[in-house]
Amino acid sequence: MSTVNQKKAEQSMLTEEQKRRYEETLELAREELDQLDRELAAEVARAKEKLHELQEAKKAVKLIYDGACARLGAKSEIKMQSFDVAELERHG
C-alpha cells in the first residue's frame, strides 16, 4: 500500500472525536512551537546585546592597557580575540 493510501486508510479509521482531538493536539503543538521560537529569538537577542557590551568594554580596557604600555615603553603582548556574534546564529 502506498504511503498516501496508507495515510488515507488510517485517517478513515479515526472516529470524528479522535480526528478532532488529533487536530487540537496539532494546533496546541504548533502554538507551543511558535512560542518557543519567540522565546529563543528573545534569548539570542539578549545574548547578542551582552556580547556587544562585553566586546566594547574589552576594547576600552585594551586601549588603556596599550596606553600604559606606551607610557612605560613596553611592548603590548596582549592580542585581542574577537567573538563574532554570527557564531550564535550558526549554532542556533
PDB file of N, CA, C and O in Angstrom:
ATOM      1  N   MET A   1       0.856  -1.180   0.000  1.00  0.00           N
ATOM      2  CA  MET A   1       0.000   0.000   0.000  1.00  0.00           C
ATOM      3  C   MET A   1       0.897   1.235   0.000  1.00  0.00           C
ATOM      4  O   MET A   1       1.840   1.301   0.788  1.00  0.00           O
ATOM      5  N   SER A   2       0.630   2.201  -0.850  1.00  0.00           N
ATOM      6  CA  SER A   2       1.450   3.411  -0.914  1.00  0.00           C
ATOM      7  C   SER A   2       1.248   4.229   0.356  1.00  0.00           C
ATOM      8  O   SER A   2       0.277   4.043   1.090  1.00  0.00           O
ATOM      9  N   THR A   3       2.173   5.123   0.592  1.00  0.00           N
ATOM     10  CA  THR A   3       2.118   5.944   1.797  1.00  0.00           C
ATOM     11  C   THR A   3       0.860   6.809   1.816  1.00  0.00           C
ATOM     12  O   THR A   3       0.220   6.956   2.857  1.00  0.00           O
ATOM     13  N   VAL A   4       0.509   7.376   0.674  1.00  0.00           N
ATOM     14  CA  VAL A   4      -0.692   8.219   0.597  1.00  0.00           C
ATOM     15  C   VAL A   4      -1.936   7.404   0.890  1.00  0.00           C
ATOM     16  O   VAL A   4      -2.798   7.827   1.660  1.00  0.00           O
ATOM     17  N   ASN A   5      -2.030   6.228   0.273  1.00  0.00           N
ATOM     18  CA  ASN A   5      -3.196   5.369   0.519  1.00  0.00           C
ATOM     19  C   ASN A   5      -3.236   4.896   1.963  1.00  0.00           C
ATOM     20  O   ASN A   5      -4.310   4.778   2.553  1.00  0.00           O
ATOM     21  N   GLN A   6      -2.058   4.625   2.536  1.00  0.00           N
ATOM     22  CA  GLN A   6      -1.989   4.169   3.916  1.00  0.00           C
ATOM     23  C   GLN A   6      -2.465   5.284   4.852  1.00  0.00           C
ATOM     24  O   GLN A   6      -3.207   5.021   5.799  1.00  0.00           O
ATOM     25  N   LYS A   7      -2.047   6.514   4.593  1.00  0.00           N
ATOM     26  CA  LYS A   7      -2.479   7.634   5.421  1.00  0.00           C
ATOM     27  C   LYS A   7      -3.990   7.832   5.324  1.00  0.00           C
ATOM     28  O   LYS A   7      -4.657   8.079   6.328  1.00  0.00           O
ATOM     29  N   LYS A   8      -4.520   7.722   4.113  1.00  0.00           N
ATOM     30  CA  LYS A   8      -5.965   7.862   3.944  1.00  0.00           C
ATOM     31  C   LYS A   8      -6.706   6.769   4.695  1.00  0.00           C
ATOM     32  O   LYS A   8      -7.744   7.026   5.304  1.00  0.00           O
ATOM     33  N   ALA A   9      -6.181   5.555   4.656  1.00  0.00           N
ATOM     34  CA  ALA A   9      -6.810   4.437   5.365  1.00  0.00           C
ATOM     35  C   ALA A   9      -6.772   4.685   6.862  1.00  0.00           C
ATOM     36  O   ALA A   9      -7.753   4.427   7.560  1.00  0.00           O
ATOM     37  N   GLU A  10      -5.622   5.196   7.372  1.00  0.00           N
ATOM     38  CA  GLU A  10      -5.507   5.471   8.800  1.00  0.00           C
ATOM     39  C   GLU A  10      -6.465   6.576   9.213  1.00  0.00           C
ATOM     40  O   GLU A  10      -7.091   6.494  10.269  1.00  0.00           O
ATOM     41  N   GLN A  11      -6.585   7.614   8.383  1.00  0.00           N
ATOM     42  CA  GLN A  11      -7.490   8.709   8.696  1.00  0.00           C
ATOM     43  C   GLN A  11      -8.938   8.238   8.705  1.00  0.00           C
ATOM     44  O   GLN A  11      -9.728   8.662   9.549  1.00  0.00           O
ATOM     45  N   SER A  12      -9.278   7.375   7.782  1.00  0.00           N
ATOM     46  CA  SER A  12     -10.663   6.914   7.727  1.00  0.00           C
ATOM     47  C   SER A  12     -10.987   6.005   8.908  1.00  0.00           C
ATOM     48  O   SER A  12     -12.158   5.805   9.230  1.00  0.00           O
ATOM     49  N   MET A  13      -9.969   5.457   9.554  1.00  0.00           N
ATOM     50  CA  MET A  13     -10.192   4.594  10.704  1.00  0.00           C
ATOM     51  C   MET A  13     -10.433   5.402  11.979  1.00  0.00           C
ATOM     52  O   MET A  13     -10.869   4.851  12.990  1.00  0.00           O
ATOM     53  N   LEU A  14     -10.150   6.713  11.934  1.00  0.00           N
ATOM     54  CA  LEU A  14     -10.352   7.556  13.104  1.00  0.00           C
ATOM     55  C   LEU A  14     -11.819   7.958  13.208  1.00  0.00           C
ATOM     56  O   LEU A  14     -12.480   8.241  12.209  1.00  0.00           O
ATOM     57  N   THR A  15     -12.301   7.974  14.430  1.00  0.00           N
ATOM     58  CA  THR A  15     -13.644   8.499  14.635  1.00  0.00           C
ATOM     59  C   THR A  15     -13.564  10.024  14.545  1.00  0.00           C
ATOM     60  O   THR A  15     -12.474  10.595  14.581  1.00  0.00           O
ATOM     61  N   GLU A  16     -14.687  10.663  14.430  1.00  0.00           N
ATOM     62  CA  GLU A  16     -14.705  12.130  14.374  1.00  0.00           C
ATOM     63  C   GLU A  16     -14.095  12.721  15.647  1.00  0.00           C
ATOM     64  O   GLU A  16     -13.377  13.719  15.593  1.00  0.00           O
ATOM     65  N   GLU A  17     -14.385  12.103  16.780  1.00  0.00           N
ATOM     66  CA  GLU A  17     -13.838  12.575  18.059  1.00  0.00           C
ATOM     67  C   GLU A  17     -12.319  12.440  18.072  1.00  0.00           C
ATOM     68  O   GLU A  17     -11.624  13.361  18.499  1.00  0.00           O
ATOM     69  N   GLN A  18     -11.796  11.307  17.609  1.00  0.00           N
ATOM     70  CA  GLN A  18     -10.348  11.112  17.560  1.00  0.00           C
ATOM     71  C   GLN A  18      -9.694  12.126  16.617  1.00  0.00           C
ATOM     72  O   GLN A  18      -8.655  12.707  16.931  1.00  0.00           O
ATOM     73  N   LYS A  19     -10.313  12.323  15.477  1.00  0.00           N
ATOM     74  CA  LYS A  19      -9.788  13.274  14.497  1.00  0.00           C
ATOM     75  C   LYS A  19      -9.746  14.676  15.105  1.00  0.00           C
ATOM     76  O   LYS A  19      -8.758  15.394  14.953  1.00  0.00           O
ATOM     77  N   ARG A  20     -10.821  15.060  15.791  1.00  0.00           N
ATOM     78  CA  ARG A  20     -10.894  16.378  16.431  1.00  0.00           C
ATOM     79  C   ARG A  20      -9.787  16.527  17.469  1.00  0.00           C
ATOM     80  O   ARG A  20      -9.143  17.574  17.543  1.00  0.00           O
ATOM     81  N   ARG A  21      -9.563  15.490  18.269  1.00  0.00           N
ATOM     82  CA  ARG A  21      -8.522  15.551  19.299  1.00  0.00           C
ATOM     83  C   ARG A  21      -7.130  15.659  18.691  1.00  0.00           C
ATOM     84  O   ARG A  21      -6.298  16.420  19.185  1.00  0.00           O
ATOM     85  N   TYR A  22      -6.865  14.904  17.623  1.00  0.00           N
ATOM     86  CA  TYR A  22      -5.567  14.998  16.954  1.00  0.00           C
ATOM     87  C   TYR A  22      -5.365  16.385  16.344  1.00  0.00           C
ATOM     88  O   TYR A  22      -4.266  16.937  16.391  1.00  0.00           O
ATOM     89  N   GLU A  23      -6.425  16.936  15.777  1.00  0.00           N
ATOM     90  CA  GLU A  23      -6.328  18.281  15.216  1.00  0.00           C
ATOM     91  C   GLU A  23      -6.056  19.311  16.302  1.00  0.00           C
ATOM     92  O   GLU A  23      -5.266  20.233  16.097  1.00  0.00           O
ATOM     93  N   GLU A  24      -6.707  19.164  17.465  1.00  0.00           N
ATOM     94  CA  GLU A  24      -6.452  20.047  18.598  1.00  0.00           C
ATOM     95  C   GLU A  24      -5.002  19.909  19.065  1.00  0.00           C
ATOM     96  O   GLU A  24      -4.337  20.901  19.363  1.00  0.00           O
ATOM     97  N   THR A  25      -4.524  18.663  19.124  1.00  0.00           N
ATOM     98  CA  THR A  25      -3.140  18.408  19.525  1.00  0.00           C
ATOM     99  C   THR A  25      -2.175  19.071  18.560  1.00  0.00           C
ATOM    100  O   THR A  25      -1.192  19.680  18.982  1.00  0.00           O
ATOM    101  N   LEU A  26      -2.449  18.956  17.265  1.00  0.00           N
ATOM    102  CA  LEU A  26      -1.605  19.615  16.264  1.00  0.00           C
ATOM    103  C   LEU A  26      -1.560  21.122  16.491  1.00  0.00           C
ATOM    104  O   LEU A  26      -0.490  21.729  16.461  1.00  0.00           O
ATOM    105  N   GLU A  27      -2.722  21.718  16.718  1.00  0.00           N
ATOM    106  CA  GLU A  27      -2.790  23.160  16.907  1.00  0.00           C
ATOM    107  C   GLU A  27      -2.054  23.582  18.180  1.00  0.00           C
ATOM    108  O   GLU A  27      -1.319  24.570  18.172  1.00  0.00           O
ATOM    109  N   LEU A  28      -2.247  22.841  19.267  1.00  0.00           N
ATOM    110  CA  LEU A  28      -1.548  23.165  20.513  1.00  0.00           C
ATOM    111  C   LEU A  28      -0.038  23.041  20.350  1.00  0.00           C
ATOM    112  O   LEU A  28       0.712  23.892  20.829  1.00  0.00           O
ATOM    113  N   ALA A  29       0.405  21.994  19.682  1.00  0.00           N
ATOM    114  CA  ALA A  29       1.840  21.801  19.459  1.00  0.00           C
ATOM    115  C   ALA A  29       2.394  22.924  18.581  1.00  0.00           C
ATOM    116  O   ALA A  29       3.484  23.434  18.840  1.00  0.00           O
ATOM    117  N   ARG A  30       1.653  23.305  17.553  1.00  0.00           N
ATOM    118  CA  ARG A  30       2.077  24.394  16.668  1.00  0.00           C
ATOM    119  C   ARG A  30       2.201  25.702  17.448  1.00  0.00           C
ATOM    120  O   ARG A  30       3.179  26.430  17.282  1.00  0.00           O
ATOM    121  N   GLU A  31       1.222  26.002  18.291  1.00  0.00           N
ATOM    122  CA  GLU A  31       1.257  27.217  19.112  1.00  0.00           C
ATOM    123  C   GLU A  31       2.447  27.193  20.075  1.00  0.00           C
ATOM    124  O   GLU A  31       3.124  28.204  20.264  1.00  0.00           O
ATOM    125  N   GLU A  32       2.692  26.035  20.675  1.00  0.00           N
ATOM    126  CA  GLU A  32       3.819  25.923  21.600  1.00  0.00           C
ATOM    127  C   GLU A  32       5.148  26.102  20.871  1.00  0.00           C
ATOM    128  O   GLU A  32       6.054  26.762  21.380  1.00  0.00           O
ATOM    129  N   LEU A  33       5.262  25.519  19.688  1.00  0.00           N
ATOM    130  CA  LEU A  33       6.482  25.694  18.893  1.00  0.00           C
ATOM    131  C   LEU A  33       6.698  27.160  18.540  1.00  0.00           C
ATOM    132  O   LEU A  33       7.823  27.655  18.605  1.00  0.00           O
ATOM    133  N   ASP A  34       5.635  27.851  18.168  1.00  0.00           N
ATOM    134  CA  ASP A  34       5.741  29.276  17.861  1.00  0.00           C
ATOM    135  C   ASP A  34       6.202  30.065  19.079  1.00  0.00           C
ATOM    136  O   ASP A  34       7.063  30.938  18.969  1.00  0.00           O
ATOM    137  N   GLN A  35       5.628  29.757  20.245  1.00  0.00           N
ATOM    138  CA  GLN A  35       6.017  30.441  21.483  1.00  0.00           C
ATOM    139  C   GLN A  35       7.482  30.173  21.805  1.00  0.00           C
ATOM    140  O   GLN A  35       8.211  31.089  22.184  1.00  0.00           O
ATOM    141  N   LEU A  36       7.912  28.938  21.659  1.00  0.00           N
ATOM    142  CA  LEU A  36       9.316  28.602  21.922  1.00  0.00           C
ATOM    143  C   LEU A  36      10.248  29.321  20.953  1.00  0.00           C
ATOM    144  O   LEU A  36      11.326  29.762  21.350  1.00  0.00           O
ATOM    145  N   ASP A  37       9.852  29.445  19.698  1.00  0.00           N
ATOM    146  CA  ASP A  37      10.651  30.201  18.725  1.00  0.00           C
ATOM    147  C   ASP A  37      10.786  31.657  19.151  1.00  0.00           C
ATOM    148  O   ASP A  37      11.864  32.241  19.035  1.00  0.00           O
ATOM    149  N   ARG A  38       9.692  32.249  19.647  1.00  0.00           N
ATOM    150  CA  ARG A  38       9.749  33.641  20.113  1.00  0.00           C
ATOM    151  C   ARG A  38      10.674  33.776  21.318  1.00  0.00           C
ATOM    152  O   ARG A  38      11.447  34.730  21.403  1.00  0.00           O
ATOM    153  N   GLU A  39      10.598  32.830  22.246  1.00  0.00           N
ATOM    154  CA  GLU A  39      11.459  32.866  23.422  1.00  0.00           C
ATOM    155  C   GLU A  39      12.931  32.692  23.035  1.00  0.00           C
ATOM    156  O   GLU A  39      13.803  33.386  23.559  1.00  0.00           O
ATOM    157  N   LEU A  40      13.198  31.766  22.121  1.00  0.00           N
ATOM    158  CA  LEU A  40      14.571  31.559  21.656  1.00  0.00           C
ATOM    159  C   LEU A  40      15.114  32.818  20.988  1.00  0.00           C
ATOM    160  O   LEU A  40      16.257  33.206  21.231  1.00  0.00           O
ATOM    161  N   ALA A  41      14.310  33.450  20.156  1.00  0.00           N
ATOM    162  CA  ALA A  41      14.745  34.675  19.483  1.00  0.00           C
ATOM    163  C   ALA A  41      15.055  35.772  20.496  1.00  0.00           C
ATOM    164  O   ALA A  41      16.029  36.509  20.337  1.00  0.00           O
ATOM    165  N   ALA A  42      14.234  35.882  21.531  1.00  0.00           N
ATOM    166  CA  ALA A  42      14.463  36.891  22.568  1.00  0.00           C
ATOM    167  C   ALA A  42      15.763  36.612  23.322  1.00  0.00           C
ATOM    168  O   ALA A  42      16.526  37.536  23.606  1.00  0.00           O
ATOM    169  N   GLU A  43      16.015  35.351  23.643  1.00  0.00           N
ATOM    170  CA  GLU A  43      17.255  34.989  24.344  1.00  0.00           C
ATOM    171  C   GLU A  43      18.486  35.257  23.486  1.00  0.00           C
ATOM    172  O   GLU A  43      19.500  35.740  23.990  1.00  0.00           O
ATOM    173  N   VAL A  44      18.405  34.949  22.203  1.00  0.00           N
ATOM    174  CA  VAL A  44      19.519  35.207  21.296  1.00  0.00           C
ATOM    175  C   VAL A  44      19.773  36.712  21.212  1.00  0.00           C
ATOM    176  O   VAL A  44      20.924  37.149  21.205  1.00  0.00           O
ATOM    177  N   ALA A  45      18.708  37.499  21.148  1.00  0.00           N
ATOM    178  CA  ALA A  45      18.859  38.955  21.088  1.00  0.00           C
ATOM    179  C   ALA A  45      19.545  39.472  22.353  1.00  0.00           C
ATOM    180  O   ALA A  45      20.420  40.335  22.277  1.00  0.00           O
ATOM    181  N   ARG A  46      19.149  38.944  23.516  1.00  0.00           N
ATOM    182  CA  ARG A  46      19.788  39.361  24.778  1.00  0.00           C
ATOM    183  C   ARG A  46      21.261  38.951  24.792  1.00  0.00           C
ATOM    184  O   ARG A  46      22.119  39.720  25.225  1.00  0.00           O
ATOM    185  N   ALA A  47      21.548  37.746  24.320  1.00  0.00           N
ATOM    186  CA  ALA A  47      22.930  37.275  24.290  1.00  0.00           C
ATOM    187  C   ALA A  47      23.780  38.135  23.353  1.00  0.00           C
ATOM    188  O   ALA A  47      24.922  38.465  23.675  1.00  0.00           O
ATOM    189  N   LYS A  48      23.227  38.492  22.207  1.00  0.00           N
ATOM    190  CA  LYS A  48      23.951  39.355  21.267  1.00  0.00           C
ATOM    191  C   LYS A  48      24.259  40.705  21.894  1.00  0.00           C
ATOM    192  O   LYS A  48      25.370  41.219  21.769  1.00  0.00           O
ATOM    193  N   GLU A  49      23.276  41.271  22.566  1.00  0.00           N
ATOM    194  CA  GLU A  49      23.469  42.570  23.215  1.00  0.00           C
ATOM    195  C   GLU A  49      24.550  42.483  24.294  1.00  0.00           C
ATOM    196  O   GLU A  49      25.403  43.365  24.395  1.00  0.00           O
ATOM    197  N   LYS A  50      24.513  41.423  25.094  1.00  0.00           N
ATOM    198  CA  LYS A  50      25.517  41.252  26.146  1.00  0.00           C
ATOM    199  C   LYS A  50      26.908  41.074  25.542  1.00  0.00           C
ATOM    200  O   LYS A  50      27.879  41.645  26.039  1.00  0.00           O
ATOM    201  N   LEU A  51      27.008  40.288  24.477  1.00  0.00           N
ATOM    202  CA  LEU A  51      28.296  40.121  23.800  1.00  0.00           C
ATOM    203  C   LEU A  51      28.816  41.453  23.280  1.00  0.00           C
ATOM    204  O   LEU A  51      30.003  41.754  23.407  1.00  0.00           O
ATOM    205  N   HIS A  52      27.940  42.237  22.704  1.00  0.00           N
ATOM    206  CA  HIS A  52      28.344  43.550  22.195  1.00  0.00           C
ATOM    207  C   HIS A  52      28.874  44.425  23.331  1.00  0.00           C
ATOM    208  O   HIS A  52      29.917  45.065  23.195  1.00  0.00           O
ATOM    209  N   GLU A  53      28.153  44.447  24.444  1.00  0.00           N
ATOM    210  CA  GLU A  53      28.587  45.244  25.600  1.00  0.00           C
ATOM    211  C   GLU A  53      29.958  44.780  26.097  1.00  0.00           C
ATOM    212  O   GLU A  53      30.832  45.602  26.371  1.00  0.00           O
ATOM    213  N   LEU A  54      30.143  43.466  26.211  1.00  0.00           N
ATOM    214  CA  LEU A  54      31.420  42.938  26.683  1.00  0.00           C
ATOM    215  C   LEU A  54      32.554  43.242  25.706  1.00  0.00           C
ATOM    216  O   LEU A  54      33.666  43.560  26.126  1.00  0.00           O
ATOM    217  N   GLN A  55      32.278  43.144  24.411  1.00  0.00           N
ATOM    218  CA  GLN A  55      33.303  43.445  23.414  1.00  0.00           C
ATOM    219  C   GLN A  55      33.713  44.915  23.476  1.00  0.00           C
ATOM    220  O   GLN A  55      34.896  45.239  23.369  1.00  0.00           O
ATOM    221  N   GLU A  56      32.748  45.790  23.645  1.00  0.00           N
ATOM    222  CA  GLU A  56      33.057  47.215  23.744  1.00  0.00           C
ATOM    223  C   GLU A  56      33.868  47.509  25.008  1.00  0.00           C
ATOM    224  O   GLU A  56      34.801  48.310  24.975  1.00  0.00           O
ATOM    225  N   ALA A  57      33.517  46.869  26.111  1.00  0.00           N
ATOM    226  CA  ALA A  57      34.278  47.052  27.351  1.00  0.00           C
ATOM    227  C   ALA A  57      35.706  46.536  27.182  1.00  0.00           C
ATOM    228  O   ALA A  57      36.658  47.155  27.656  1.00  0.00           O
ATOM    229  N   LYS A  58      35.841  45.420  26.515  1.00  0.00           N
ATOM    230  CA  LYS A  58      37.170  44.842  26.295  1.00  0.00           C
ATOM    231  C   LYS A  58      38.025  45.770  25.432  1.00  0.00           C
ATOM    232  O   LYS A  58      39.208  45.966  25.709  1.00  0.00           O
ATOM    233  N   LYS A  59      37.426  46.338  24.390  1.00  0.00           N
ATOM    234  CA  LYS A  59      38.163  47.278  23.546  1.00  0.00           C
ATOM    235  C   LYS A  59      38.644  48.475  24.362  1.00  0.00           C
ATOM    236  O   LYS A  59      39.780  48.921  24.202  1.00  0.00           O
ATOM    237  N   ALA A  60      37.783  48.993  25.234  1.00  0.00           N
ATOM    238  CA  ALA A  60      38.149  50.148  26.056  1.00  0.00           C
ATOM    239  C   ALA A  60      39.304  49.810  26.993  1.00  0.00           C
ATOM    240  O   ALA A  60      40.240  50.596  27.138  1.00  0.00           O
ATOM    241  N   VAL A  61      39.238  48.645  27.625  1.00  0.00           N
ATOM    242  CA  VAL A  61      40.308  48.238  28.545  1.00  0.00           C
ATOM    243  C   VAL A  61      41.604  47.984  27.775  1.00  0.00           C
ATOM    244  O   VAL A  61      42.688  48.284  28.274  1.00  0.00           O
ATOM    245  N   LYS A  62      41.501  47.443  26.581  1.00  0.00           N
ATOM    246  CA  LYS A  62      42.693  47.199  25.757  1.00  0.00           C
ATOM    247  C   LYS A  62      43.362  48.518  25.401  1.00  0.00           C
ATOM    248  O   LYS A  62      44.590  48.602  25.388  1.00  0.00           O
ATOM    249  N   LEU A  63      42.566  49.558  25.109  1.00  0.00           N
ATOM    250  CA  LEU A  63      43.139  50.876  24.835  1.00  0.00           C
ATOM    251  C   LEU A  63      43.905  51.405  26.049  1.00  0.00           C
ATOM    252  O   LEU A  63      44.986  51.978  25.911  1.00  0.00           O
ATOM    253  N   ILE A  64      43.334  51.207  27.230  1.00  0.00           N
ATOM    254  CA  ILE A  64      44.010  51.634  28.461  1.00  0.00           C
ATOM    255  C   ILE A  64      45.323  50.870  28.626  1.00  0.00           C
ATOM    256  O   ILE A  64      46.358  51.461  28.933  1.00  0.00           O
ATOM    257  N   TYR A  65      45.273  49.556  28.422  1.00  0.00           N
ATOM    258  CA  TYR A  65      46.461  48.709  28.550  1.00  0.00           C
ATOM    259  C   TYR A  65      47.531  49.151  27.556  1.00  0.00           C
ATOM    260  O   TYR A  65      48.696  49.316  27.919  1.00  0.00           O
ATOM    261  N   ASP A  66      47.129  49.341  26.299  1.00  0.00           N
ATOM    262  CA  ASP A  66      48.088  49.757  25.281  1.00  0.00           C
ATOM    263  C   ASP A  66      48.681  51.122  25.602  1.00  0.00           C
ATOM    264  O   ASP A  66      49.866  51.360  25.368  1.00  0.00           O
ATOM    265  N   GLY A  67      47.854  52.021  26.141  1.00  0.00           N
ATOM    266  CA  GLY A  67      48.350  53.347  26.534  1.00  0.00           C
ATOM    267  C   GLY A  67      49.366  53.257  27.659  1.00  0.00           C
ATOM    268  O   GLY A  67      50.384  53.949  27.647  1.00  0.00           O
ATOM    269  N   ALA A  68      49.078  52.387  28.644  1.00  0.00           N
ATOM    270  CA  ALA A  68      50.026  52.214  29.751  1.00  0.00           C
ATOM    271  C   ALA A  68      51.325  51.609  29.237  1.00  0.00           C
ATOM    272  O   ALA A  68      52.404  52.009  29.674  1.00  0.00           O
ATOM    273  N   CYS A  69      51.241  50.659  28.321  1.00  0.00           N
ATOM    274  CA  CYS A  69      52.459  50.074  27.728  1.00  0.00           C
ATOM    275  C   CYS A  69      53.269  51.143  27.013  1.00  0.00           C
ATOM    276  O   CYS A  69      54.492  51.198  27.143  1.00  0.00           O
ATOM    277  N   ALA A  70      52.586  51.988  26.262  1.00  0.00           N
ATOM    278  CA  ALA A  70      53.279  53.042  25.518  1.00  0.00           C
ATOM    279  C   ALA A  70      53.981  54.003  26.464  1.00  0.00           C
ATOM    280  O   ALA A  70      55.112  54.413  26.204  1.00  0.00           O
ATOM    281  N   ARG A  71      53.323  54.364  27.554  1.00  0.00           N
ATOM    282  CA  ARG A  71      53.925  55.295  28.525  1.00  0.00           C
ATOM    283  C   ARG A  71      55.134  54.681  29.221  1.00  0.00           C
ATOM    284  O   ARG A  71      56.080  55.381  29.583  1.00  0.00           O
ATOM    285  N   LEU A  72      55.088  53.346  29.405  1.00  0.00           N
ATOM    286  CA  LEU A  72      56.201  52.652  30.067  1.00  0.00           C
ATOM    287  C   LEU A  72      57.279  52.225  29.075  1.00  0.00           C
ATOM    288  O   LEU A  72      58.340  51.746  29.479  1.00  0.00           O
ATOM    289  N   GLY A  73      57.017  52.393  27.796  1.00  0.00           N
ATOM    290  CA  GLY A  73      57.968  51.960  26.787  1.00  0.00           C
ATOM    291  C   GLY A  73      58.011  50.438  26.661  1.00  0.00           C
ATOM    292  O   GLY A  73      59.015  49.878  26.222  1.00  0.00           O
ATOM    293  N   ALA A  74      56.925  49.773  27.044  1.00  0.00           N
ATOM    294  CA  ALA A  74      56.856  48.312  26.986  1.00  0.00           C
ATOM    295  C   ALA A  74      56.033  47.903  25.771  1.00  0.00           C
ATOM    296  O   ALA A  74      55.199  48.652  25.260  1.00  0.00           O
ATOM    297  N   LYS A  75      56.306  46.694  25.341  1.00  0.00           N
ATOM    298  CA  LYS A  75      55.562  46.158  24.212  1.00  0.00           C
ATOM    299  C   LYS A  75      54.244  45.550  24.713  1.00  0.00           C
ATOM    300  O   LYS A  75      54.218  44.821  25.704  1.00  0.00           O
ATOM    301  N   SER A  76      53.170  45.862  24.017  1.00  0.00           N
ATOM    302  CA  SER A  76      51.877  45.269  24.352  1.00  0.00           C
ATOM    303  C   SER A  76      51.885  43.824  23.873  1.00  0.00           C
ATOM    304  O   SER A  76      52.058  43.558  22.684  1.00  0.00           O
ATOM    305  N   GLU A  77      51.698  42.902  24.796  1.00  0.00           N
ATOM    306  CA  GLU A  77      51.752  41.485  24.452  1.00  0.00           C
ATOM    307  C   GLU A  77      50.381  40.827  24.427  1.00  0.00           C
ATOM    308  O   GLU A  77      50.270  39.627  24.172  1.00  0.00           O
ATOM    309  N   ILE A  78      49.365  41.582  24.684  1.00  0.00           N
ATOM    310  CA  ILE A  78      48.014  41.023  24.699  1.00  0.00           C
ATOM    311  C   ILE A  78      47.407  41.156  23.312  1.00  0.00           C
ATOM    312  O   ILE A  78      47.350  42.248  22.747  1.00  0.00           O
ATOM    313  N   LYS A  79      46.961  40.044  22.779  1.00  0.00           N
ATOM    314  CA  LYS A  79      46.279  40.022  21.485  1.00  0.00           C
ATOM    315  C   LYS A  79      44.780  40.016  21.747  1.00  0.00           C
ATOM    316  O   LYS A  79      44.296  39.350  22.662  1.00  0.00           O
ATOM    317  N   MET A  80      44.072  40.753  20.947  1.00  0.00           N
ATOM    318  CA  MET A  80      42.616  40.800  21.087  1.00  0.00           C
ATOM    319  C   MET A  80      41.999  39.624  20.357  1.00  0.00           C
ATOM    320  O   MET A  80      42.285  39.380  19.185  1.00  0.00           O
ATOM    321  N   GLN A  81      41.153  38.903  21.062  1.00  0.00           N
ATOM    322  CA  GLN A  81      40.371  37.835  20.440  1.00  0.00           C
ATOM    323  C   GLN A  81      38.961  38.354  20.298  1.00  0.00           C
ATOM    324  O   GLN A  81      38.326  38.747  21.277  1.00  0.00           O
ATOM    325  N   SER A  82      38.475  38.354  19.069  1.00  0.00           N
ATOM    326  CA  SER A  82      37.137  38.855  18.807  1.00  0.00           C
ATOM    327  C   SER A  82      36.163  37.693  18.708  1.00  0.00           C
ATOM    328  O   SER A  82      36.467  36.653  18.124  1.00  0.00           O
ATOM    329  N   PHE A  83      34.999  37.889  19.284  1.00  0.00           N
ATOM    330  CA  PHE A  83      33.947  36.889  19.199  1.00  0.00           C
ATOM    331  C   PHE A  83      32.885  37.424  18.263  1.00  0.00           C
ATOM    332  O   PHE A  83      32.296  38.477  18.506  1.00  0.00           O
ATOM    333  N   ASP A  84      32.649  36.698  17.202  1.00  0.00           N
ATOM    334  CA  ASP A  84      31.700  37.118  16.187  1.00  0.00           C
ATOM    335  C   ASP A  84      30.286  36.733  16.619  1.00  0.00           C
ATOM    336  O   ASP A  84      30.014  35.572  16.923  1.00  0.00           O
ATOM    337  N   VAL A  85      29.404  37.706  16.642  1.00  0.00           N
ATOM    338  CA  VAL A  85      28.016  37.472  17.012  1.00  0.00           C
ATOM    339  C   VAL A  85      27.364  36.476  16.049  1.00  0.00           C
ATOM    340  O   VAL A  85      26.429  35.767  16.423  1.00  0.00           O
ATOM    341  N   ALA A  86      27.855  36.424  14.822  1.00  0.00           N
ATOM    342  CA  ALA A  86      27.304  35.479  13.850  1.00  0.00           C
ATOM    343  C   ALA A  86      27.509  34.026  14.293  1.00  0.00           C
ATOM    344  O   ALA A  86      26.803  33.131  13.828  1.00  0.00           O
ATOM    345  N   GLU A  87      28.467  33.792  15.186  1.00  0.00           N
ATOM    346  CA  GLU A  87      28.681  32.450  15.727  1.00  0.00           C
ATOM    347  C   GLU A  87      27.412  31.943  16.404  1.00  0.00           C
ATOM    348  O   GLU A  87      27.082  30.760  16.324  1.00  0.00           O
ATOM    349  N   LEU A  88      26.709  32.847  17.067  1.00  0.00           N
ATOM    350  CA  LEU A  88      25.459  32.456  17.722  1.00  0.00           C
ATOM    351  C   LEU A  88      24.443  31.945  16.704  1.00  0.00           C
ATOM    352  O   LEU A  88      23.743  30.959  16.934  1.00  0.00           O
ATOM    353  N   GLU A  89      24.385  32.636  15.585  1.00  0.00           N
ATOM    354  CA  GLU A  89      23.402  32.263  14.581  1.00  0.00           C
ATOM    355  C   GLU A  89      23.729  30.940  13.920  1.00  0.00           C
ATOM    356  O   GLU A  89      22.821  30.198  13.547  1.00  0.00           O
ATOM    357  N   ARG A  90      25.015  30.627  13.766  1.00  0.00           N
ATOM    358  CA  ARG A  90      25.410  29.359  13.146  1.00  0.00           C
ATOM    359  C   ARG A  90      25.124  28.176  14.052  1.00  0.00           C
ATOM    360  O   ARG A  90      24.880  27.070  13.570  1.00  0.00           O
ATOM    361  N   HIS A  91      25.152  28.396  15.358  1.00  0.00           N
ATOM    362  CA  HIS A  91      24.926  27.285  16.285  1.00  0.00           C
ATOM    363  C   HIS A  91      23.460  27.162  16.658  1.00  0.00           C
ATOM    364  O   HIS A  91      23.069  26.206  17.327  1.00  0.00           O
ATOM    365  N   GLY A  92      22.664  28.096  16.243  1.00  0.00           N
ATOM    366  CA  GLY A  92      21.249  28.090  16.615  1.00  0.00           C
ATOM    367  C   GLY A  92      20.392  27.262  15.765  1.00  0.00           C
ATOM    368  O   GLY A  92      19.185  27.188  15.992  1.00  0.00           O
TER     369      GLY A  92
END
